[in-house]
Amino acid sequence: MILLAELVLGFMKNLQLQIDISPELYSKNPDSSELGRKIINKSIEMINDVGFEAFTFKKLGAEISSPESSVYRYFNNKHMLLLYLTSWYWTWVDYQIVFATTNVSSAKERLKRTIVLLTKPVVEDDSITFVNEILLSEIIFSESIKAYHTIDVDKENKKGCFKAYKSVVKRVGDMVLEIDPHFIYPHMLISTVIEGAHHQKYFAEHLPALTDLQNDNNSITHFYTDLVFNFLEKKT
């Protein structure tokens, strides 16, 4: 049975993964055309290279040899593009968590595996050719806060613009509740791990005096794994 489950899981990983994003985040689904996929691919490269503030649809159009107006057919503005990229990333992470924890009976082991996924450097997923997940993760670390630190965050939340991120937090929070059904801070704990890991990665690259990371790529994972389980042990 275990071998069969592993074969099924391997088969699932080799499938062309389809990331479904809420229609609220685009005017035309970019995954529906070659131009749309090119817009996503090149926008990730450009935002990672020049930053979100300096990125414009005019510059993007020039890079993909397409009129600026063609980009607007897919997204009303670059903020909506950032929301789309953020949602795409967290939907993809959600899939990775499901793959990594399928048929793992122990809630503690599932939580440990998930913390690794949420804190370790991202590996590019070959099943999706038009998205560089490594570059996208860098954007999430440095730019995604701009997706919800806006005047319209409440309106966008009601429209479901942050559903993918909240889904990840809920999924991992449910693992915490399996370990301790009486724990009253599951969402707070997991969102702290995610945001904290992002800050530590950013600090390590740009503000090293604010972190204790050395050359060990597993330092963040070790820190947050210890933090979560030490905290839960004190509460149980």
C-alpha atoms as one frame of an Amber mdcrd trajectory, in Angstrom:
protein
   0.000   0.000   0.000   2.835   2.404   0.834   4.561   1.645  -2.486   1.311
   2.209  -4.381   0.797   5.543  -2.620   4.334   6.610  -3.534   3.764   5.658
  -7.182   0.506   7.616  -7.287   2.182  10.624  -5.688   5.033  10.440  -8.190
   2.537  10.280 -11.029   0.724  13.343  -9.697   3.972  15.292  -9.515   4.757
  14.483 -13.149   1.431  15.826 -14.366   1.234  19.287 -15.880   0.086  21.218
 -12.856  -2.801  23.598 -13.448  -2.873  26.584 -11.104  -6.392  27.987 -10.803
  -6.542  31.670  -9.880  -9.663  33.661  -8.993 -11.078  35.573 -12.012 -11.279
  38.606  -9.711  -7.516  39.012 -10.191  -7.402  39.397 -13.963  -9.373  40.778
 -16.916  -8.300  37.887 -19.140  -6.762  34.677 -17.849  -3.035  34.913 -18.695
  -2.769  31.118 -18.685  -5.187  30.994 -21.634  -2.743  32.242 -24.270   0.915
  32.280 -25.238   0.997  36.073 -24.842  -0.522  35.847 -21.358   2.036  33.300
 -20.244   4.789  35.469 -21.724   3.451  38.434 -19.715   3.660  36.426 -16.497
   7.094  35.016 -17.270   8.681  38.336 -18.205   6.949  40.342 -15.461   8.436
  38.003 -12.829  11.909  38.507 -14.303  11.502  42.279 -14.490  10.007  42.824
 -11.029  12.746  40.695  -9.530  15.362  42.662 -11.475  14.197  46.295 -11.148
  11.711  46.176  -8.266   7.954  46.682  -8.244   8.102  50.486  -8.109  10.234
  50.805 -11.255   8.300  48.130 -13.127   5.708  49.404 -15.634   3.488  47.864
 -18.281   5.175  50.092 -20.865   8.566  48.560 -20.042   7.018  45.096 -19.984
   5.459  45.621 -23.416   8.829  46.655 -24.808  10.459  43.519 -23.380   7.891
  41.162 -24.904   7.635  43.114 -28.191   3.939  43.754 -27.682   1.952  47.006
 -27.280   1.433  48.242 -23.723  -2.310  48.053 -24.404  -2.041  44.273 -24.828
  -0.890  43.927 -21.214  -3.895  45.930 -20.022  -6.166  43.378 -21.673  -5.010
  40.931 -19.000  -4.595  43.195 -15.955  -6.148  46.569 -15.111  -2.948  47.755
 -13.440   0.313  46.477 -11.998  -1.194  46.146  -8.517  -3.624  43.546  -9.863
  -0.689  41.793 -11.517   1.096  41.663  -8.148  -2.050  40.245  -6.527  -2.181
  37.635  -9.269   1.464  36.651  -8.795   1.009  36.474  -5.028  -2.092  34.322
  -5.366  -0.361  32.090  -7.927   2.569  31.550  -5.562   0.441  30.599  -2.558
  -1.764  28.304  -4.644   1.393  26.575  -5.843   2.710  26.337  -2.254  -0.596
  24.800  -1.199  -0.119  22.081  -3.819   3.428  21.468  -2.591   2.152  21.012
   0.963  -0.473  18.501  -0.166   2.117  16.533  -2.131   4.593  16.530   0.754
   2.110  15.427   3.402  -0.080  12.940   1.540  -0.273   9.585   3.382   1.761
  10.907   6.319  -0.304   9.835   9.321   1.562  11.770  12.028   0.375  15.362
  12.417   3.753  16.299  13.901   5.622  14.892  10.914   3.251  16.645   8.492
   3.800  19.914  10.327   7.582  19.453  10.270   7.556  18.774   6.538   5.364
  21.792   5.953   7.592  24.123   7.956  10.477  22.984   5.765   8.479  23.895
   2.660   7.533  27.294   4.078  11.049  28.238   5.142  13.578  26.573   2.836
  14.830  28.044  -0.475  12.379  27.336  -3.276  13.233  24.805  -6.005  11.948
  25.450  -9.519   8.997  23.266 -10.529   9.533  21.749 -13.991   5.833  20.948
 -14.352   5.101  24.642 -15.002   7.362  25.997 -17.709   6.275  29.635 -17.887
   6.839  30.484 -14.202  10.231  30.613 -12.527   9.236  29.759  -8.960  12.660
  30.717  -7.608  12.404  34.285  -8.927   8.746  34.472  -7.918   9.635  33.473
  -4.368  12.127  36.351  -4.256   9.322  38.713  -5.224   7.112  37.259  -2.495
   9.884  37.802   0.073  10.557  41.419  -0.906   7.419  42.773  -2.589   4.290
  40.837  -1.572   3.611  43.009   1.475   2.730  45.740  -1.038  -0.143  43.564
  -2.232  -2.098  44.020   1.005  -0.624  47.140   2.627  -2.953  49.341   0.573
  -5.993  51.520   1.149  -8.190  48.970  -0.679  -7.110  45.895   1.270 -10.520
  45.388   2.915 -12.371  45.616  -0.404  -9.909  43.240  -2.054 -10.153  40.830
   0.855 -13.949  40.688   0.491 -13.465  39.906  -3.209 -11.246  36.954  -2.308
  -7.945  38.397  -3.485  -6.035  36.843  -0.554  -7.881  33.530  -0.479  -4.846
  31.483  -1.553  -2.609  32.809   1.228  -5.344  32.337   3.824  -5.904  28.801
   2.566  -2.264  27.920   3.227  -2.399  29.388   6.741  -5.619  27.490   7.482
  -4.246  24.199   6.152  -1.127  24.429   8.313  -3.095  25.800  11.259  -5.296
  22.692  11.121  -2.151  20.568  11.531  -1.352  22.533  14.671  -4.857  21.863
  15.973  -4.424  18.140  15.332  -1.438  18.222  17.666  -3.189  20.404  20.231
  -6.966  20.826  19.687  -7.087  23.430  22.462  -4.404  25.700  21.008  -6.012
  29.112  20.494  -3.444  30.778  18.205  -2.987  28.462  15.169  -3.353  31.140
  12.476  -1.244  33.626  14.411   1.504  31.057  14.883   1.653  29.995  11.238
   1.401  33.482   9.740   4.219  34.500  12.103   6.369  31.643  10.790   5.688
  32.543   7.150   6.177  36.290   7.457   9.095  35.879   9.842  10.888  33.490
   7.478  10.434  35.988   4.658  11.863  38.793   6.789  14.852  36.689   7.830
  15.667  35.816   4.217  15.432  39.472   3.252  17.504  40.580   6.249  20.190
  38.005   5.475  20.585  39.453   1.983  20.243  43.157   2.728  20.374  43.861
   6.502  22.491  41.076   8.015  22.826  42.824  11.387  19.127  42.050  11.962
  19.536  38.292  11.736  21.839  35.503  12.914  21.971  33.526   9.684  25.311
  32.141   8.650  26.128  30.164   5.508  23.763  27.375   6.546  20.717  27.400
   4.249  18.776  25.439   6.871  19.142  28.002   9.666  15.706  29.552   9.131
  14.052  26.134   8.961  15.769  24.984  12.158  14.851  28.197  13.969  11.154
  28.115  13.101  10.815  24.365  13.594  12.246  24.746  17.100  10.106  27.814
  17.756   6.859  26.095  16.753   7.407  22.785  18.519   8.949  24.278  21.663
   5.966  26.595  21.893   3.464  23.798  21.366   5.207  21.568  23.929   4.917
  24.295  26.549   1.207  24.562  25.839   0.454  20.833  25.919
